[in-house]
């Protein structure tokens, strides 16, 4: 039985007819396990032969289909995470399968349990389905990608010309006040085409923050958008203001190597939107991009919390590059 020490464990191989035999067992109850799902307790009596039958069972599996607004979807990676009650979480890393031309899949699991089944394709995820799987069972589930759509255009604030090649990102509305580079977690992204247009499909119905960034333009505040279930949100038009940049170099007066952790901060002096600090290259060169026109103070510091070692002021003009130099003894 399971409480016995390891020395009381015996193994036997079944022959071609599936027969097996254990000899020399003590007179007591023994647990026999064999093929997947097969287990029986047999009481052995002294001087007698006890006959038992172990019935192999089929492994649990889940079958189903994946669809989106257009119908069945081929090439979706489907996986199942198993609930692990002891830790209050989910076990991942099990086998995955890919849907066929009809969007169908057949996923086998090693053991019964409570599973969460879902599909992924090109950075999008289906709505997951929780299901209990048992030996010999093969339930059918329908997995569906959400049908929300976010679309719009990105244009120049001055003149309305389309902005091609801009990155459009979709992230949690809870972080809408932050610039994109400070937004952690998963984000959906796409790029505007030659006409400045973008579209993100398979978006879950909820409130999202839409970010637009392009190196030659000032990053505008994110736009909050309510995406309905299985429908398109209102079309967005995002206007970008032309930006300038400040380029420069940090050098050590005494010829020493630059310390690690150096940062260059750009602080707007005319109420411009903030930009994140940057780390100079190994040769000390740096460029602060996406700066709104106006006066800026560039600060050299050893960390994000440290006071400035040196400051330099520069006037940024849209489409142009201002230059500053830092020379410090480290």
C-alpha positions as CSV (number, residue, x, y, z in Angstrom):
1,X,0.0,0.0,0.0
2,X,1.1,3.6,-0.3
3,X,2.2,3.8,3.4
4,X,4.7,1.0,3.0
5,X,8.4,1.7,2.7
6,X,10.0,1.6,-0.8
7,X,11.5,-1.9,-0.1
8,X,7.9,-3.4,-0.4
9,X,7.6,-2.2,-4.0
10,X,7.6,-4.9,-6.7
11,X,7.6,-4.6,-10.5
12,X,6.6,-7.0,-13.2
13,X,6.3,-6.9,-16.9
14,X,3.2,-8.2,-18.7
15,X,3.7,-10.7,-21.5
16,X,2.2,-10.5,-25.0
17,X,-1.2,-11.7,-23.7
18,X,-1.1,-9.0,-20.9
19,X,-0.5,-11.5,-18.2
20,X,1.7,-10.8,-15.2
21,X,2.7,-12.5,-11.9
22,X,4.0,-11.5,-8.5
23,X,5.4,-14.1,-6.2
24,X,6.5,-14.1,-2.6
25,X,4.1,-11.4,-1.5
26,X,3.2,-11.3,2.2
27,X,-0.4,-12.0,3.1
28,X,-2.0,-8.5,3.2
29,X,-3.6,-5.9,1.0
30,X,-1.5,-4.6,-2.0
31,X,-2.2,-1.8,-4.4
32,X,-1.5,-2.7,-8.0
33,X,-1.0,0.1,-10.6
34,X,-0.2,-0.4,-14.3
35,X,-1.4,1.3,-17.5
36,X,-2.7,4.9,-17.3
37,X,-5.6,5.2,-14.9
38,X,-5.5,1.5,-13.9
39,X,-5.4,0.8,-10.2
40,X,-6.8,-2.0,-8.0
41,X,-6.3,-3.2,-4.4
42,X,-5.9,-6.9,-4.0
43,X,-5.9,-8.9,-0.7
44,X,-3.3,-11.6,-0.8
45,X,-3.9,-14.7,1.4
46,X,-1.2,-17.1,2.5
47,X,-0.9,-20.2,0.2
48,X,-3.4,-18.9,-2.4
49,X,-3.1,-17.2,-5.8
50,X,-5.1,-14.0,-6.2
51,X,-6.3,-13.1,-9.7
52,X,-6.8,-9.5,-10.6
53,X,-7.5,-7.6,-13.8
54,X,-6.2,-4.2,-14.6
55,X,-8.1,-2.4,-17.2
56,X,-6.2,0.2,-19.2
57,X,-8.1,3.5,-19.7
58,X,-7.8,6.1,-22.3
59,X,-5.9,9.3,-21.3
60,X,-8.1,12.4,-20.9
61,X,-8.3,14.6,-23.9
62,X,-10.1,17.7,-25.1
63,X,-11.3,18.2,-28.6
64,X,-12.7,21.4,-30.1
65,X,-12.6,24.2,-32.6
66,X,-11.2,27.7,-32.8
67,X,-13.1,30.5,-34.5
68,X,-13.1,34.3,-34.9
69,X,-15.5,36.7,-36.5
70,X,-14.6,35.2,-40.0
71,X,-15.1,31.6,-39.0
72,X,-12.8,28.7,-38.2
73,X,-9.1,29.6,-37.8
74,X,-6.2,27.3,-38.8
75,X,-2.7,27.5,-37.3
76,X,-3.8,28.4,-33.8
77,X,-1.6,27.0,-31.0
78,X,-3.8,25.4,-28.3
79,X,-2.7,24.5,-24.8
80,X,-4.2,23.5,-21.5
81,X,-2.9,24.6,-18.1
82,X,-3.7,22.3,-15.1
83,X,-4.9,23.7,-11.8
84,X,-2.6,23.0,-8.9
85,X,-4.7,23.4,-5.8
86,X,-1.8,22.9,-3.4
87,X,-0.2,26.2,-4.6
88,X,-3.4,27.9,-5.7
89,X,-2.1,28.4,-9.2
90,X,-1.8,26.7,-12.6
91,X,0.8,24.3,-14.0
92,X,2.0,25.3,-17.5
93,X,4.3,23.9,-20.1
94,X,2.2,20.9,-21.2
95,X,2.1,19.7,-24.8
96,X,0.5,22.0,-27.4
97,X,-1.3,21.3,-30.7
98,X,-2.1,23.4,-33.7
99,X,-5.5,23.7,-35.3
100,X,-6.1,22.2,-38.7
101,X,-7.6,23.7,-41.8
102,X,-11.0,23.5,-40.2
103,X,-9.9,25.2,-37.0
104,X,-10.2,21.9,-35.1
105,X,-7.8,20.4,-32.5
106,X,-7.3,17.2,-30.4
107,X,-5.2,17.7,-27.2
108,X,-4.3,14.8,-25.0
109,X,-3.4,15.1,-21.3
110,X,-1.5,12.8,-19.0
111,X,-3.9,12.8,-16.1
112,X,-7.4,13.9,-15.1
113,X,-7.8,17.3,-13.5
114,X,-9.2,20.8,-13.8
115,X,-7.8,22.5,-16.9
116,X,-7.9,25.9,-18.5
117,X,-7.8,25.6,-22.3
118,X,-7.0,28.5,-24.7
119,X,-5.4,29.3,-28.0
120,X,-2.9,31.8,-29.2
121,X,-2.0,33.2,-32.6
122,X,0.1,36.2,-33.7
123,X,0.0,37.8,-30.3
124,X,-3.8,37.4,-29.8
125,X,-5.5,35.0,-27.4
126,X,-8.9,33.3,-27.4
127,X,-11.2,33.5,-24.5
128,X,-10.1,30.6,-22.2
129,X,-12.4,27.7,-21.2
130,X,-12.2,25.9,-17.8
131,X,-13.0,22.2,-18.0
132,X,-12.7,19.1,-15.9
133,X,-11.1,16.2,-17.7
134,X,-11.5,12.5,-16.7
135,X,-10.1,9.2,-17.9
136,X,-11.8,7.9,-21.1
137,X,-13.4,11.3,-21.7
138,X,-12.9,13.6,-24.7
139,X,-15.3,16.6,-24.2
140,X,-15.7,19.2,-27.0
141,X,-15.0,22.9,-26.4
142,X,-15.4,26.0,-28.6
143,X,-12.7,28.6,-28.4
144,X,-13.3,32.0,-29.9
145,X,-11.1,35.0,-30.4
146,X,-12.6,38.3,-29.2
147,X,-14.1,40.3,-32.0
148,X,-13.4,43.9,-31.0
149,X,-11.5,46.2,-33.5
150,X,-9.5,49.4,-32.9
151,X,-8.7,51.4,-36.0
152,X,-7.8,54.9,-37.0
153,X,-5.3,57.2,-38.7
154,X,-2.2,59.0,-37.6
155,X,-1.6,62.4,-39.2
156,X,0.7,65.5,-38.9
157,X,-0.7,68.1,-36.5
158,X,0.5,70.8,-39.0
159,X,-1.3,70.1,-42.3
160,X,-2.8,66.7,-41.7
161,X,-0.5,64.7,-43.9
162,X,-0.4,60.9,-43.0
163,X,2.4,59.6,-40.8
164,X,3.6,56.3,-42.0
165,X,5.6,53.9,-39.9
166,X,4.3,55.1,-36.5
167,X,4.0,52.5,-33.8
168,X,0.5,52.1,-32.4
169,X,0.2,50.2,-29.1
170,X,-2.7,49.0,-27.1
171,X,-2.3,48.6,-23.3
172,X,-4.3,48.6,-20.1
173,X,-6.3,51.8,-19.5
174,X,-5.1,51.7,-15.9
175,X,-1.7,53.1,-17.1
176,X,-3.0,55.6,-19.5
177,X,-1.2,58.5,-17.8
178,X,2.2,57.0,-18.4
179,X,4.4,57.4,-21.6
180,X,4.6,54.2,-23.6
181,X,8.2,53.3,-22.5
182,X,7.1,53.2,-18.9
183,X,4.1,50.9,-19.5
184,X,4.9,47.4,-18.4
185,X,3.1,44.2,-19.2
186,X,1.8,42.8,-22.4
187,X,1.0,45.2,-25.3
188,X,-0.5,44.8,-28.7
189,X,1.3,46.8,-31.4
190,X,1.0,47.5,-35.1
191,X,2.5,50.0,-37.5
192,X,0.7,52.6,-39.6
193,X,0.7,52.1,-43.4
194,X,1.6,54.6,-46.1
195,X,-1.8,56.4,-45.6
196,X,-1.2,56.6,-41.8
197,X,-3.9,54.0,-41.1
198,X,-3.8,51.2,-38.5
199,X,-6.1,48.4,-37.4
200,X,-5.9,46.0,-34.5
201,X,-8.3,43.1,-34.5
202,X,-9.3,40.4,-32.0
203,X,-9.4,43.0,-29.2
204,X,-11.3,42.0,-26.0
205,X,-14.3,44.3,-25.2
206,X,-13.1,46.7,-22.5
207,X,-11.5,50.1,-22.0
208,X,-8.0,50.4,-23.5
209,X,-5.3,53.1,-23.8
210,X,-4.0,53.7,-27.3
211,X,-0.5,55.0,-27.7
212,X,1.2,56.4,-30.8
213,X,4.9,56.9,-31.0
214,X,7.3,57.9,-33.8
215,X,10.9,59.1,-33.4
216,X,10.4,62.3,-35.3
217,X,7.4,63.4,-33.4
218,X,6.4,64.3,-29.8
219,X,4.6,61.4,-28.1
220,X,1.0,62.6,-27.5
221,X,-1.0,61.6,-24.4
222,X,-2.6,58.2,-24.8
223,X,-6.2,58.0,-26.0
224,X,-8.8,56.1,-24.0
225,X,-11.2,54.0,-26.1
226,X,-14.1,51.8,-25.1
227,X,-14.0,48.7,-27.3
228,X,-17.4,46.9,-27.6
229,X,-17.7,43.1,-27.7
230,X,-17.4,41.8,-31.2
231,X,-17.6,45.2,-32.9
232,X,-15.4,48.1,-33.9
233,X,-14.7,51.0,-31.5
234,X,-15.0,54.6,-32.7
235,X,-12.4,55.4,-35.4
236,X,-9.5,57.4,-34.0
237,X,-7.5,60.3,-35.5
238,X,-4.3,61.0,-33.7
239,X,-2.3,64.1,-34.6
240,X,1.4,64.2,-34.0
241,X,3.5,67.3,-33.4
242,X,6.9,67.5,-35.1
243,X,9.7,67.1,-32.6
244,X,13.4,68.0,-32.3
245,X,16.2,66.4,-30.5
246,X,19.3,67.1,-28.4
247,X,22.5,65.2,-29.2
248,X,25.7,65.3,-27.3
249,X,28.5,63.4,-25.6
250,X,29.7,62.8,-22.0
251,X,33.5,62.8,-21.5
252,X,35.7,62.4,-18.4
253,X,38.2,65.3,-17.9
254,X,40.7,63.0,-16.3
255,X,40.5,60.4,-19.0
256,X,38.8,57.8,-16.7
257,X,36.2,55.4,-18.1
258,X,32.6,56.5,-17.7
259,X,30.9,55.0,-14.7
260,X,28.0,52.6,-15.2
261,X,24.5,53.9,-14.5
262,X,25.0,57.4,-16.0
263,X,21.7,59.0,-17.2
264,X,20.8,62.0,-19.2
265,X,17.5,63.6,-18.3
266,X,15.7,66.2,-20.5
267,X,13.5,68.5,-18.5
268,X,11.1,70.9,-20.3
269,X,11.3,74.5,-19.3
270,X,8.2,75.6,-21.2
271,X,5.7,73.1,-19.9
272,X,6.5,70.4,-22.5
273,X,5.4,66.8,-21.9
274,X,8.0,64.7,-20.0
275,X,10.3,62.3,-21.7
276,X,12.2,59.4,-20.1
277,X,15.9,59.5,-19.2
278,X,18.3,57.8,-21.5
279,X,21.6,56.0,-21.0
280,X,24.7,57.2,-23.0
281,X,26.5,54.7,-25.2
282,X,29.9,53.3,-24.2
283,X,31.6,56.2,-26.0
284,X,29.5,58.7,-24.1
285,X,27.3,59.7,-27.0
286,X,23.6,60.2,-26.5
287,X,20.5,61.7,-28.2
288,X,17.3,62.8,-26.5
289,X,14.5,62.4,-29.1
290,X,10.8,63.2,-29.3
291,X,11.3,66.6,-27.7
292,X,8.6,69.2,-28.1
293,X,9.9,72.6,-29.4
294,X,11.0,75.0,-26.7
295,X,13.7,75.3,-24.0
296,X,15.1,72.2,-22.4
297,X,17.5,71.5,-19.6
298,X,19.6,68.5,-20.0
299,X,20.9,67.0,-16.8
300,X,23.7,64.4,-16.3
301,X,23.2,62.2,-13.2
302,X,24.6,58.9,-11.9
303,X,21.1,57.5,-11.3
304,X,17.4,58.4,-11.7
305,X,17.3,59.5,-8.1
306,X,20.6,61.3,-7.9
307,X,21.0,65.1,-8.3
308,X,22.5,66.5,-11.5
309,X,26.3,66.5,-11.8
310,X,26.0,69.0,-14.6
311,X,23.2,70.8,-16.6
312,X,23.1,72.3,-20.0
313,X,20.3,74.2,-21.7
314,X,19.3,74.0,-25.3
315,X,16.5,75.4,-27.5
316,X,14.8,72.7,-29.5
317,X,13.3,73.5,-32.9
318,X,11.0,71.1,-34.7
319,X,12.8,68.9,-37.2
320,X,16.3,70.0,-36.0
321,X,19.0,68.7,-33.7
322,X,20.5,70.8,-30.9
323,X,23.9,69.9,-29.4
324,X,25.3,69.9,-25.9
325,X,28.5,68.5,-24.3
326,X,29.2,67.3,-20.7
327,X,32.7,67.1,-19.4
328,X,33.0,65.8,-15.8
329,X,35.7,64.5,-13.5
330,X,34.8,61.1,-12.1
